[in-house]
Amino acid sequence: MAEAIARGKLIPPYLLSTPALLLYCALLLTPMLMTFLLSFNSFDLYTGIKPDYSLANYLEVIQDKYFHVIFLRTFGMALVVTLICALLGAPEAYILNRMANPWKSLFLLAVLGPLLISVVVRTLGWALLFGKEGAINQTLMGLGLVDEPVKLIFTSTGVVIALVHVLVPFMVISVWASLQKLDPATERAGLSLGASQFTVLRRVVVPQVMPGVLSGSLIVFALTASAFATPAILGGRRLKVVATTAYDEYLNTLNWPLGAAIAILLLVANVIIITSYNRVIEKKYAEAFG
Amino acid sequence: MSKNGPIALIFHTAFIVFMLAPLVVVCLVAFTSKGYISMPTEGFSLRWFRAILENPDFIDAFLMSLYLAIVSASIALAISVPASLAIARHRFPGRAAFTAFFLSPLMIPHVVLGVSFLRFFTEVGLSGTFIGLALSHVIIIMPYALRLVLASVTGLSRDAESAAVSLGASNWTVFRRITLPLIVPGIAGGWVLAFITSFDELTMTVFVASPSTITLPVRMYNHITETIDPLIASLSAALIFVTVIFMVILDRLYGLDKLLVGRGN
């Protein structure tokens, strides 16, 4: 009977996928292709975009030190943010998982809830905290730890702190998901066989949640590398990242071809990093379990 | 369930303070009675909440975001349901490629989508229109909608459908009377996640929105880049209050972790 449905009576899968396929071809494939072509055009301040094709925009980005700094800053920040998120998010997920209800669900809500709140709002919170008169400096000076206000706004430290806040829930949820699959009996078995709490953590828990940490890292890295709102608000003009640079080329300088080339490079870098990361991890796990 | 030690609890407390501090600060500053950013040391005032209502720009942007999120989430779901049925229930050549293609917007930085849509809409004459904005949002939220619907279709038993077919029900009747009611939780969850993602989207929208289709996040972003005042804090606080209420309802209905796992991976 089930086969009969699958073969004859149900609408063929291609027909069911047609609306989505049409939409994606018209609104994803075409715009991406147009942007790719646009990135080879040239731009003139007086006449605008010229329909000729060359690698000039890419060469400009690859040769200009100004762009090197921006790309290095972006991916360096992504690396640091990912590391901090892993170091904070993974233990927090583990601690949350060991709590009893109602605390467990309450704190899970507190950690994951901010994901539903606009990034603009969360970044505004950090802008308020970072100010000269902000809570952080008031506390530090009140405790006598510093004599004059610490500069956090318009610094990469500030941007990194805010990005960790914005993205760490993704790490917590990723590790949380892999903790749900972990059998608590394995931990108890380790303890009953005389292992210390630390040994159980290191030899039993960490290896089992590692896939969660790794997939969480990938999400955090990719999202940091393409973050816009947080670096734009807290970094300003002086601390440009790739996304804000593309924005400026498009909407301020109006040099769309150069902006398109920057965007394409960001996309390519992201895709290369994601796929090679996946490949390395798959290989590692194939060795471990193969 | 073993207990957390004191170090774990200290770490946990610090973590929660870190997560909530910026939101709490926004909410406190929102109640200031002064004309500049400050803590409400001299009593709480609703002055800046009243100021939101006197600011039609923000109200219009809020309504635009609401309308946009409802329209684009509904379109995304209408397209995701048949696509999910195809992917979850059939083995056909190109199935893996279709799935990857439908989830691909997750891999593309929003700034890249933004520049691409801007170019595309300018070329085809849709720049600055609501329909262009809505379609671009559909692309961005499709993967979230698709994933939750797909999860609910994948776990579905075929027995009831087989019974209906053997009793002579047509394809459409089977879908409407059996399949659809069974996957309603997935559809509703997908719609909510799609709605929230659309409502909060900034990076792509900043390129595509025109003065007549400006959304709330774009309006707020533009405001913050010019000035940070108590008005923007009170608006943010209002958004936080609404989101928290929404969040508690969602958590009761679905479990926030289940809904958001779809967003992360």
Interface residues (C-beta under 8 A of the other chain):
Chain A: M1 A2 A4 I5 A6 K9 L10 I11 P12 P13 Y14 L16 S17 P19 A20 L21 L23 Y24 L27 L28 T30 P31 M32 M34 T35 L38 L88 P91 E92 I95 L96 R98 M99 A100 S105 F107 L108 L109 A110 V111 L112 G113 P114 L115 L116 I117 S118 V119 V120 V121 R122 T123 L124 G125 W126 A127 L128 L129 G131 E133 G134 A135 A162 H165 V168 P169 F170 I173 S174 W176 A177 P184 E187 Q197 S215 G216 I219 A222 A225 S226 F228 A229 A232 I233 V242 A243 A246 Y247 Y250 L251 W256 G259 A260 A263 I264 L266 L267 N270 V271 I274
Chain B: M1 S2 K3 N4 G5 A8 L9 F11 H12 F15 I16 F18 M19 L20 A21 P22 L23 V25 V26 V29 I37 S38 A78 I79 S80 P82 A83 L85 A86 I87 R89 H90 F92 R95 F98 F101 F102 S104 P105 M107 I108 P109 H110 V111 V112 L113 V115 S116 F117 L118 R119 F120 E123 L135 S136 V138 I139 M142 R158 E161 S162 V165 S166 N171 I196 F199 D200 L202 T203 V206 F207 P217 M220 Y221 I224 T225 I228 I232 A233 S236 L239 I240 T243 V244 F246 M247 V248 D251 L256 D257 L260 V261 R263 G264 N265
